[in-house]
């Protein structure tokens, strides 16, 4: 589906931009621990950007509900996991750190759905 390719492209751009912002714009403004949290958010966003792109490419060739499910789970995972870590790193509000595992669960479920689709279709 084209939507996952577009979401992948947007998230790839954002991951690079947010990584640069963290390295240059936040240095000295937040703690080293918070910078490490920011970097973890960037890394997971980029990893799952690649998963979104692969899902989009597979969905352009194969029609499967499991691919659609995987794509949306990866996207939701990026929003919840990386999004909550970005906010937590800059605000230290603990609530956002508690949201992060929900994003991790979405990532795991996305990988399961992608694996299922791959075994079934390829």
Secondary structure, 3 states (H helix, E strand, C coil): CHHHHHHHHHHHHHHHHHHHHHHHHCECCECHHHHHHHHHHHHHHHHHHHHHHHHHHHHHHCCCHHHHHHHHHHHHHHHHHHHHHHHHHHHCCHHHHHHHHHHHHHHHHHHHHHHHHHHHHC
